[in-house]
Amino acid sequence: MARERADQAPIERCPHCGRDLSSWERVLLQVDRALVCKSCWYRIILPVDAERDADEKERKR
Ligand SMILES: [Zn+2]
């Protein structure tokens, strides 16, 4: 079960020009956490899990 992770929706389109990302580009984005839109050259950055990691670390204490 995914707990509170659904609100972190995967990025499906360029936030700058709105171009839909191909499924392959979405994979690249997931892997690299960054992707340059080929339409407007906007650098899409995937929010890193750092916050979530820190959150879980704190819970363990
Ligand atoms: Zn774009």
N, CA, C, O and the ligand as a Tripos MOL2 file, in Angstrom:
@<TRIPOS>MOLECULE
protein
  245   243    62     0     0
PROTEIN
NO_CHARGES

@<TRIPOS>ATOM
      1 N           0.8390   -1.2080    0.0000 N.3       1 MET1
      2 CA          0.0000    0.0000    0.0000 C.3       1 MET1
      3 C           0.8740    1.2590    0.0000 C.2       1 MET1
      4 O           1.8460    1.3540    0.7500 O.2       1 MET1
      5 N           0.5280    2.1800   -0.8170 N.am      2 ALA2
      6 CA          1.2840    3.4360   -0.8500 C.3       2 ALA2
      7 C           0.6870    4.3880    0.1740 C.2       2 ALA2
      8 O          -0.4970    4.7220    0.1300 O.2       2 ALA2
      9 N           1.5190    4.8020    1.0720 N.am      3 ARG3
     10 CA          0.9990    5.7050    2.0890 C.3       3 ARG3
     11 C           1.4660    7.1280    1.8030 C.2       3 ARG3
     12 O           2.6560    7.4390    1.8280 O.2       3 ARG3
     13 N           0.5010    7.9570    1.5380 N.am      4 GLU4
     14 CA          0.7520    9.3800    1.3170 C.3       4 GLU4
     15 C           1.7490    9.6390    0.2020 C.2       4 GLU4
     16 O           2.4160   10.6740    0.1820 O.2       4 GLU4
     17 N           1.8460    8.7040   -0.7190 N.am      5 ARG5
     18 CA          2.7740    8.9420   -1.8180 C.3       5 ARG5
     19 C           2.0150    9.3030   -3.0920 C.2       5 ARG5
     20 O           2.6040    9.7220   -4.0880 O.2       5 ARG5
     21 N           0.7310    9.1350   -3.0390 N.am      6 ALA6
     22 CA         -0.0640    9.3960   -4.2350 C.3       6 ALA6
     23 C          -0.0950   10.8840   -4.5670 C.2       6 ALA6
     24 O          -0.2710   11.2750   -5.7210 O.2       6 ALA6
     25 N           0.0800   11.7070   -3.5290 N.am      7 ASP7
     26 CA          0.0000   13.1430   -3.8070 C.3       7 ASP7
     27 C           1.2220   13.6140   -4.5890 C.2       7 ASP7
     28 O           1.2070   14.6880   -5.1910 O.2       7 ASP7
     29 N           2.2750   12.8090   -4.5760 N.am      8 GLN8
     30 CA          3.4500   13.1370   -5.3800 C.3       8 GLN8
     31 C           3.2420   12.5440   -6.7690 C.2       8 GLN8
     32 O           3.8710   11.5530   -7.1400 O.2       8 GLN8
     33 N           2.3520   13.1670   -7.5240 N.am      9 ALA9
     34 CA          1.9910   12.6200   -8.8230 C.3       9 ALA9
     35 C           3.1750   12.6820   -9.7670 C.2       9 ALA9
     36 O           3.9230   13.6600   -9.7720 O.2       9 ALA9
     37 N           3.3440   11.6530  -10.5560 N.am     10 PRO10
     38 CA          4.4260   11.6900  -11.5370 C.3      10 PRO10
     39 C           4.2200   12.8090  -12.5350 C.2      10 PRO10
     40 O           3.0900   13.1200  -12.9130 O.2      10 PRO10
     41 N           5.2990   13.4030  -12.9530 N.am     11 ILE11
     42 CA          5.2040   14.5030  -13.9100 C.3      11 ILE11
     43 C           4.9160   13.9180  -15.2930 C.2      11 ILE11
     44 O           5.6860   13.1140  -15.8170 O.2      11 ILE11
     45 N           3.8110   14.3310  -15.8590 N.am     12 GLU12
     46 CA          3.4230   13.7590  -17.1400 C.3      12 GLU12
     47 C           3.6130   14.7350  -18.2820 C.2      12 GLU12
     48 O           3.5400   14.3640  -19.4540 O.2      12 GLU12
     49 N           3.8560   15.9770  -17.9320 N.am     13 ARG13
     50 CA          4.0570   16.9560  -19.0010 C.3      13 ARG13
     51 C           5.0100   18.0380  -18.5300 C.2      13 ARG13
     52 O           5.2380   18.2140  -17.3330 O.2      13 ARG13
     53 N           5.5560   18.7520  -19.4840 N.am     14 CYS14
     54 CA          6.4870   19.8210  -19.1600 C.3      14 CYS14
     55 C           5.7400   20.9290  -18.4400 C.2      14 CYS14
     56 O           4.7590   21.4550  -18.9660 O.2      14 CYS14
     57 N           6.1860   21.2920  -17.2490 N.am     15 PRO15
     58 CA          5.5010   22.3520  -16.5080 C.3      15 PRO15
     59 C           5.6630   23.7130  -17.1660 C.2      15 PRO15
     60 O           4.9590   24.6620  -16.8190 O.2      15 PRO15
     61 N           6.5750   23.8120  -18.1010 N.am     16 HIS16
     62 CA          6.8470   25.1110  -18.7200 C.3      16 HIS16
     63 C           6.0150   25.3150  -19.9800 C.2      16 HIS16
     64 O           5.3570   26.3450  -20.1310 O.2      16 HIS16
     65 N           6.0400   24.3410  -20.8810 N.am     17 CYS17
     66 CA          5.3130   24.5200  -22.1460 C.3      17 CYS17
     67 C           4.1040   23.5880  -22.2450 C.2      17 CYS17
     68 O           3.3050   23.7000  -23.1750 O.2      17 CYS17
     69 N           3.9710   22.6580  -21.2710 N.am     18 GLY18
     70 CA          2.7900   21.8070  -21.2580 C.3      18 GLY18
     71 C           2.8460   20.6490  -22.2240 C.2      18 GLY18
     72 O           1.8510   19.9440  -22.3940 O.2      18 GLY18
     73 N           3.9850   20.4290  -22.8630 N.am     19 ARG19
     74 CA          4.0930   19.3240  -23.8050 C.3      19 ARG19
     75 C           4.0300   18.0030  -23.0550 C.2      19 ARG19
     76 O           4.7060   17.8310  -22.0400 O.2      19 ARG19
     77 N           3.2290   17.0780  -23.5440 N.am     20 ASP20
     78 CA          3.1590   15.7670  -22.9090 C.3      20 ASP20
     79 C           4.4810   15.0510  -23.0720 C.2      20 ASP20
     80 O           5.0690   15.0360  -24.1530 O.2      20 ASP20
     81 N           4.9420   14.4560  -21.9810 N.am     21 LEU21
     82 CA          6.1730   13.6780  -22.0620 C.3      21 LEU21
     83 C           5.8380   12.2850  -22.5670 C.2      21 LEU21
     84 O           4.7950   11.7210  -22.2370 O.2      21 LEU21
     85 N           6.7220   11.7530  -23.3560 N.am     22 SER22
     86 CA          6.5270   10.3800  -23.8090 C.3      22 SER22
     87 C           6.7800    9.4430  -22.6400 C.2      22 SER22
     88 O           7.4010    9.8320  -21.6510 O.2      22 SER22
     89 N           6.3070    8.2270  -22.7480 N.am     23 SER23
     90 CA          6.5020    7.2710  -21.6590 C.3      23 SER23
     91 C           7.9890    7.0600  -21.4010 C.2      23 SER23
     92 O           8.4060    6.8540  -20.2620 O.2      23 SER23
     93 N           8.7780    7.1100  -22.4580 N.am     24 TRP24
     94 CA         10.2140    6.9380  -22.2990 C.3      24 TRP24
     95 C          10.8200    8.1220  -21.5420 C.2      24 TRP24
     96 O          11.6940    7.9490  -20.6930 O.2      24 TRP24
     97 N          10.3510    9.3040  -21.8580 N.am     25 GLU25
     98 CA         10.8660   10.4860  -21.1580 C.3      25 GLU25
     99 C          10.4790   10.4440  -19.6780 C.2      25 GLU25
    100 O          11.2360   10.8830  -18.8120 O.2      25 GLU25
    101 N           9.3020    9.9140  -19.4090 N.am     26 ARG26
    102 CA          8.9000    9.7890  -17.9980 C.3      26 ARG26
    103 C           9.8250    8.8320  -17.2590 C.2      26 ARG26
    104 O          10.1770    9.0530  -16.1010 O.2      26 ARG26
    105 N          10.2140    7.7590  -17.9570 N.am     27 VAL27
    106 CA         11.1480    6.8090  -17.3360 C.3      27 VAL27
    107 C          12.4680    7.4980  -17.0650 C.2      27 VAL27
    108 O          13.0370    7.3710  -15.9810 O.2      27 VAL27
    109 N          12.9530    8.2290  -18.0570 N.am     28 LEU28
    110 CA         14.2160    8.9450  -17.8870 C.3      28 LEU28
    111 C          14.1280    9.9130  -16.7170 C.2      28 LEU28
    112 O          15.0680   10.0470  -15.9340 O.2      28 LEU28
    113 N          13.0130   10.5710  -16.6100 N.am     29 LEU29
    114 CA         12.8240   11.5400  -15.5320 C.3      29 LEU29
    115 C          12.8520   10.8380  -14.1760 C.2      29 LEU29
    116 O          13.4280   11.3440  -13.2130 O.2      29 LEU29
    117 N          12.2340    9.6870  -14.1160 N.am     30 GLN30
    118 CA         12.2420    8.9390  -12.8620 C.3      30 GLN30
    119 C          13.6520    8.5040  -12.4970 C.2      30 GLN30
    120 O          14.0450    8.5280  -11.3300 O.2      30 GLN30
    121 N          14.4010    8.1070  -13.5110 N.am     31 VAL31
    122 CA         15.7440    7.5760  -13.2530 C.3      31 VAL31
    123 C          16.7230    8.7000  -12.9480 C.2      31 VAL31
    124 O          17.4710    8.6430  -11.9720 O.2      31 VAL31
    125 N          16.7050    9.7180  -13.7940 N.am     32 ASP32
    126 CA         17.6970   10.8000  -13.6480 C.3      32 ASP32
    127 C          17.2160   11.8980  -12.7090 C.2      32 ASP32
    128 O          18.0140   12.7080  -12.2390 O.2      32 ASP32
    129 N          15.9400   11.9290  -12.4400 N.am     33 ARG33
    130 CA         15.3230   12.9870  -11.6190 C.3      33 ARG33
    131 C          15.4420   14.3450  -12.2940 C.2      33 ARG33
    132 O          15.2020   15.3830  -11.6780 O.2      33 ARG33
    133 N          15.8100   14.3240  -13.5480 N.am     34 ALA34
    134 CA         15.8870   15.5750  -14.2970 C.3      34 ALA34
    135 C          15.7410   15.2460  -15.7720 C.2      34 ALA34
    136 O          16.1980   14.2060  -16.2450 O.2      34 ALA34
    137 N          15.1020   16.1470  -16.4780 N.am     35 LEU35
    138 CA         14.9030   15.9270  -17.8980 C.3      35 LEU35
    139 C          14.7680   17.2780  -18.5850 C.2      35 LEU35
    140 O          14.0570   18.1620  -18.1070 O.2      35 LEU35
    141 N          15.4570   17.4270  -19.7080 N.am     36 VAL36
    142 CA         15.3470   18.6740  -20.4460 C.3      36 VAL36
    143 C          14.2640   18.5050  -21.5000 C.2      36 VAL36
    144 O          14.3380   17.6150  -22.3470 O.2      36 VAL36
    145 N          13.2650   19.3660  -21.4380 N.am     37 CYS37
    146 CA         12.1840   19.3240  -22.4170 C.3      37 CYS37
    147 C          12.7500   19.6270  -23.7990 C.2      37 CYS37
    148 O          13.4560   20.6170  -23.9900 O.2      37 CYS37
    149 N          12.4330   18.7700  -24.7500 N.am     38 LYS38
    150 CA         12.9830   18.9590  -26.0860 C.3      38 LYS38
    151 C          12.2550   20.0480  -26.8550 C.2      38 LYS38
    152 O          12.6850   20.4570  -27.9340 O.2      38 LYS38
    153 N          11.1650   20.5070  -26.2980 N.am     39 SER39
    154 CA         10.3890   21.5300  -26.9900 C.3      39 SER39
    155 C          10.8310   22.9340  -26.5910 C.2      39 SER39
    156 O          11.0250   23.7970  -27.4470 O.2      39 SER39
    157 N          10.9900   23.1580  -25.2820 N.am     40 CYS40
    158 CA         11.3110   24.5110  -24.8290 C.3      40 CYS40
    159 C          12.6420   24.5500  -24.0760 C.2      40 CYS40
    160 O          13.0790   25.6100  -23.6270 O.2      40 CYS40
    161 N          13.2770   23.3940  -23.9420 N.am     41 TRP41
    162 CA         14.5730   23.2870  -23.2480 C.3      41 TRP41
    163 C          14.4870   23.6650  -21.7880 C.2      41 TRP41
    164 O          15.4900   24.0130  -21.1650 O.2      41 TRP41
    165 N          13.3030   23.5970  -21.2520 N.am     42 TYR42
    166 CA         13.1490   23.7990  -19.8190 C.3      42 TYR42
    167 C          13.6600   22.5680  -19.0980 C.2      42 TYR42
    168 O          13.3690   21.4430  -19.5060 O.2      42 TYR42
    169 N          14.4080   22.7670  -18.0450 N.am     43 ARG43
    170 CA         14.9540   21.6430  -17.2850 C.3      43 ARG43
    171 C          13.9500   21.2340  -16.2220 C.2      43 ARG43
    172 O          13.7450   21.9420  -15.2360 O.2      43 ARG43
    173 N          13.3390   20.1010  -16.4320 N.am     44 ILE44
    174 CA         12.3550   19.5870  -15.4910 C.3      44 ILE44
    175 C          13.1020   18.8350  -14.3960 C.2      44 ILE44
    176 O          13.8270   17.8800  -14.6720 O.2      44 ILE44
    177 N          12.9230   19.2620  -13.1760 N.am     45 ILE45
    178 CA         13.5820   18.6000  -12.0580 C.3      45 ILE45
    179 C          12.5290   17.8550  -11.2500 C.2      45 ILE45
    180 O          11.5270   18.4270  -10.8200 O.2      45 ILE45
    181 N          12.7780   16.5870  -11.0580 N.am     46 LEU46
    182 CA         11.8710   15.8080  -10.2310 C.3      46 LEU46
    183 C          12.1980   16.0850   -8.7620 C.2      46 LEU46
    184 O          13.3580   15.9940   -8.3580 O.2      46 LEU46
    185 N          11.1890   16.4200   -7.9660 N.am     47 PRO47
    186 CA         11.4610   16.6470   -6.5490 C.3      47 PRO47
    187 C          12.1240   15.4220   -5.9470 C.2      47 PRO47
    188 O          11.5940   14.3140   -6.0320 O.2      47 PRO47
    189 N          13.2580   15.6190   -5.3530 N.am     48 VAL48
    190 CA         14.0090   14.4840   -4.8060 C.3      48 VAL48
    191 C          13.3210   13.9610   -3.5530 C.2      48 VAL48
    192 O          12.5440   14.6630   -2.9050 O.2      48 VAL48
    193 N          13.6260   12.7150   -3.2330 N.am     49 ASP49
    194 CA         13.0070   12.0960   -2.0630 C.3      49 ASP49
    195 C          13.6770   12.5150   -0.7630 C.2      49 ASP49
    196 O          13.4060   11.9380    0.2900 O.2      49 ASP49
    197 N          14.5420   13.5070   -0.8320 N.am     50 ALA50
    198 CA         15.2990   13.8970    0.3590 C.3      50 ALA50
    199 C          14.3700   14.2220    1.5160 C.2      50 ALA50
    200 O          14.5970   13.8140    2.6550 O.2      50 ALA50
    201 N          13.3290   14.9590    1.2010 N.am     51 GLU51
    202 CA         12.4110   15.3300    2.2750 C.3      51 GLU51
    203 C          11.7890   14.1010    2.9020 C.2      51 GLU51
    204 O          11.6850   13.9910    4.1230 O.2      51 GLU51
    205 N          11.3770   13.1790    2.0490 N.am     52 ARG52
    206 CA         10.7370   11.9740    2.5570 C.3      52 ARG52
    207 C          11.7430   11.1730    3.3860 C.2      52 ARG52
    208 O          11.4070   10.6380    4.4430 O.2      52 ARG52
    209 N          12.9900   11.1000    2.8870 N.am     53 ASP53
    210 CA         14.0200   10.3740    3.6180 C.3      53 ASP53
    211 C          14.2100   10.9680    4.9990 C.2      53 ASP53
    212 O          14.2230   10.2560    6.0030 O.2      53 ASP53
    213 N          14.3570   12.2740    5.0330 N.am     54 ALA54
    214 CA         14.5560   12.9340    6.3180 C.3      54 ALA54
    215 C          13.3660   12.6650    7.2180 C.2      54 ALA54
    216 O          13.5110   12.4620    8.4240 O.2      54 ALA54
    217 N          12.2000   12.6660    6.6180 N.am     55 ASP55
    218 CA         10.9990   12.4260    7.3850 C.3      55 ASP55
    219 C          11.0350   11.0420    8.0250 C.2      55 ASP55
    220 O          10.7260   10.8790    9.2050 O.2      55 ASP55
    221 N          11.4160   10.0490    7.2230 N.am     56 GLU56
    222 CA         11.4300    8.6850    7.7380 C.3      56 GLU56
    223 C          12.5240    8.5140    8.7780 C.2      56 GLU56
    224 O          12.3490    7.7840    9.7540 O.2      56 GLU56
    225 N          13.6320    9.1720    8.5780 N.am     57 LYS57
    226 CA         14.7120    9.0670    9.5660 C.3      57 LYS57
    227 C          14.2480    9.6170   10.9100 C.2      57 LYS57
    228 O          14.5380    9.0640   11.9710 O.2      57 LYS57
    229 N          13.5250   10.7130   10.8280 N.am     58 GLU58
    230 CA         13.0760   11.3040   12.0840 C.3      58 GLU58
    231 C          12.0940   10.3870   12.7970 C.2      58 GLU58
    232 O          12.0780   10.2900   14.0240 O.2      58 GLU58
    233 N          11.2910    9.7290   12.0070 N.am     59 ARG59
    234 CA         10.2960    8.8460   12.6300 C.3      59 ARG59
    235 C          10.9560    7.6740   13.3330 C.2      59 ARG59
    236 O          10.4240    7.1380   14.3050 O.2      59 ARG59
    237 N          12.1290    7.2790   12.8280 N.am     60 LYS60
    238 CA         12.7890    6.1140   13.4090 C.3      60 LYS60
    239 C          13.3950    6.4300   14.7770 C.2      60 LYS60
    240 O          13.6260    5.5350   15.5900 O.2      60 LYS60
    241 N          13.6430    7.6950   15.0110 N.am     61 ARG61
    242 CA         14.3020    8.0290   16.2700 C.3      61 ARG61
    243 C          13.3680    7.8280   17.4650 C.2      61 ARG61
    244 O          13.7660    8.0640   18.6060 O.2      61 ARG61
    245 ZN          8.6710   22.2900  -22.3550 Zn       62 ZN62
@<TRIPOS>BOND
     1     1     2 1
     2     2     3 1
     3     3     4 2
     4     3     5 am
     5     5     6 1
     6     6     7 1
     7     7     8 2
     8     7     9 am
     9     9    10 1
    10    10    11 1
    11    11    12 2
    12    11    13 am
    13    13    14 1
    14    14    15 1
    15    15    16 2
    16    15    17 am
    17    17    18 1
    18    18    19 1
    19    19    20 2
    20    19    21 am
    21    21    22 1
    22    22    23 1
    23    23    24 2
    24    23    25 am
    25    25    26 1
    26    26    27 1
    27    27    28 2
    28    27    29 am
    29    29    30 1
    30    30    31 1
    31    31    32 2
    32    31    33 am
    33    33    34 1
    34    34    35 1
    35    35    36 2
    36    35    37 am
    37    37    38 1
    38    38    39 1
    39    39    40 2
    40    39    41 am
    41    41    42 1
    42    42    43 1
    43    43    44 2
    44    43    45 am
    45    45    46 1
    46    46    47 1
    47    47    48 2
    48    47    49 am
    49    49    50 1
    50    50    51 1
    51    51    52 2
    52    51    53 am
    53    53    54 1
    54    54    55 1
    55    55    56 2
    56    55    57 am
    57    57    58 1
    58    58    59 1
    59    59    60 2
    60    59    61 am
    61    61    62 1
    62    62    63 1
    63    63    64 2
    64    63    65 am
    65    65    66 1
    66    66    67 1
    67    67    68 2
    68    67    69 am
    69    69    70 1
    70    70    71 1
    71    71    72 2
    72    71    73 am
    73    73    74 1
    74    74    75 1
    75    75    76 2
    76    75    77 am
    77    77    78 1
    78    78    79 1
    79    79    80 2
    80    79    81 am
    81    81    82 1
    82    82    83 1
    83    83    84 2
    84    83    85 am
    85    85    86 1
    86    86    87 1
    87    87    88 2
    88    87    89 am
    89    89    90 1
    90    90    91 1
    91    91    92 2
    92    91    93 am
    93    93    94 1
    94    94    95 1
    95    95    96 2
    96    95    97 am
    97    97    98 1
    98    98    99 1
    99    99   100 2
   100    99   101 am
   101   101   102 1
   102   102   103 1
   103   103   104 2
   104   103   105 am
   105   105   106 1
   106   106   107 1
   107   107   108 2
   108   107   109 am
   109   109   110 1
   110   110   111 1
   111   111   112 2
   112   111   113 am
   113   113   114 1
   114   114   115 1
   115   115   116 2
   116   115   117 am
   117   117   118 1
   118   118   119 1
   119   119   120 2
   120   119   121 am
   121   121   122 1
   122   122   123 1
   123   123   124 2
   124   123   125 am
   125   125   126 1
   126   126   127 1
   127   127   128 2
   128   127   129 am
   129   129   130 1
   130   130   131 1
   131   131   132 2
   132   131   133 am
   133   133   134 1
   134   134   135 1
   135   135   136 2
   136   135   137 am
   137   137   138 1
   138   138   139 1
   139   139   140 2
   140   139   141 am
   141   141   142 1
   142   142   143 1
   143   143   144 2
   144   143   145 am
   145   145   146 1
   146   146   147 1
   147   147   148 2
   148   147   149 am
   149   149   150 1
   150   150   151 1
   151   151   152 2
   152   151   153 am
   153   153   154 1
   154   154   155 1
   155   155   156 2
   156   155   157 am
   157   157   158 1
   158   158   159 1
   159   159   160 2
   160   159   161 am
   161   161   162 1
   162   162   163 1
   163   163   164 2
   164   163   165 am
   165   165   166 1
   166   166   167 1
   167   167   168 2
   168   167   169 am
   169   169   170 1
   170   170   171 1
   171   171   172 2
   172   171   173 am
   173   173   174 1
   174   174   175 1
   175   175   176 2
   176   175   177 am
   177   177   178 1
   178   178   179 1
   179   179   180 2
   180   179   181 am
   181   181   182 1
   182   182   183 1
   183   183   184 2
   184   183   185 am
   185   185   186 1
   186   186   187 1
   187   187   188 2
   188   187   189 am
   189   189   190 1
   190   190   191 1
   191   191   192 2
   192   191   193 am
   193   193   194 1
   194   194   195 1
   195   195   196 2
   196   195   197 am
   197   197   198 1
   198   198   199 1
   199   199   200 2
   200   199   201 am
   201   201   202 1
   202   202   203 1
   203   203   204 2
   204   203   205 am
   205   205   206 1
   206   206   207 1
   207   207   208 2
   208   207   209 am
   209   209   210 1
   210   210   211 1
   211   211   212 2
   212   211   213 am
   213   213   214 1
   214   214   215 1
   215   215   216 2
   216   215   217 am
   217   217   218 1
   218   218   219 1
   219   219   220 2
   220   219   221 am
   221   221   222 1
   222   222   223 1
   223   223   224 2
   224   223   225 am
   225   225   226 1
   226   226   227 1
   227   227   228 2
   228   227   229 am
   229   229   230 1
   230   230   231 1
   231   231   232 2
   232   231   233 am
   233   233   234 1
   234   234   235 1
   235   235   236 2
   236   235   237 am
   237   237   238 1
   238   238   239 1
   239   239   240 2
   240   239   241 am
   241   241   242 1
   242   242   243 1
   243   243   244 2
@<TRIPOS>SUBSTRUCTURE
     1 MET1         2 RESIDUE 1 A MET
     2 ALA2         6 RESIDUE 1 A ALA
     3 ARG3        10 RESIDUE 1 A ARG
     4 GLU4        14 RESIDUE 1 A GLU
     5 ARG5        18 RESIDUE 1 A ARG
     6 ALA6        22 RESIDUE 1 A ALA
     7 ASP7        26 RESIDUE 1 A ASP
     8 GLN8        30 RESIDUE 1 A GLN
     9 ALA9        34 RESIDUE 1 A ALA
    10 PRO10       38 RESIDUE 1 A PRO
    11 ILE11       42 RESIDUE 1 A ILE
    12 GLU12       46 RESIDUE 1 A GLU
    13 ARG13       50 RESIDUE 1 A ARG
    14 CYS14       54 RESIDUE 1 A CYS
    15 PRO15       58 RESIDUE 1 A PRO
    16 HIS16       62 RESIDUE 1 A HIS
    17 CYS17       66 RESIDUE 1 A CYS
    18 GLY18       70 RESIDUE 1 A GLY
    19 ARG19       74 RESIDUE 1 A ARG
    20 ASP20       78 RESIDUE 1 A ASP
    21 LEU21       82 RESIDUE 1 A LEU
    22 SER22       86 RESIDUE 1 A SER
    23 SER23       90 RESIDUE 1 A SER
    24 TRP24       94 RESIDUE 1 A TRP
    25 GLU25       98 RESIDUE 1 A GLU
    26 ARG26      102 RESIDUE 1 A ARG
    27 VAL27      106 RESIDUE 1 A VAL
    28 LEU28      110 RESIDUE 1 A LEU
    29 LEU29      114 RESIDUE 1 A LEU
    30 GLN30      118 RESIDUE 1 A GLN
    31 VAL31      122 RESIDUE 1 A VAL
    32 ASP32      126 RESIDUE 1 A ASP
    33 ARG33      130 RESIDUE 1 A ARG
    34 ALA34      134 RESIDUE 1 A ALA
    35 LEU35      138 RESIDUE 1 A LEU
    36 VAL36      142 RESIDUE 1 A VAL
    37 CYS37      146 RESIDUE 1 A CYS
    38 LYS38      150 RESIDUE 1 A LYS
    39 SER39      154 RESIDUE 1 A SER
    40 CYS40      158 RESIDUE 1 A CYS
    41 TRP41      162 RESIDUE 1 A TRP
    42 TYR42      166 RESIDUE 1 A TYR
    43 ARG43      170 RESIDUE 1 A ARG
    44 ILE44      174 RESIDUE 1 A ILE
    45 ILE45      178 RESIDUE 1 A ILE
    46 LEU46      182 RESIDUE 1 A LEU
    47 PRO47      186 RESIDUE 1 A PRO
    48 VAL48      190 RESIDUE 1 A VAL
    49 ASP49      194 RESIDUE 1 A ASP
    50 ALA50      198 RESIDUE 1 A ALA
    51 GLU51      202 RESIDUE 1 A GLU
    52 ARG52      206 RESIDUE 1 A ARG
    53 ASP53      210 RESIDUE 1 A ASP
    54 ALA54      214 RESIDUE 1 A ALA
    55 ASP55      218 RESIDUE 1 A ASP
    56 GLU56      222 RESIDUE 1 A GLU
    57 LYS57      226 RESIDUE 1 A LYS
    58 GLU58      230 RESIDUE 1 A GLU
    59 ARG59      234 RESIDUE 1 A ARG
    60 LYS60      238 RESIDUE 1 A LYS
    61 ARG61      242 RESIDUE 1 A ARG
    62 ZN62       245 GROUP 0 **** ****
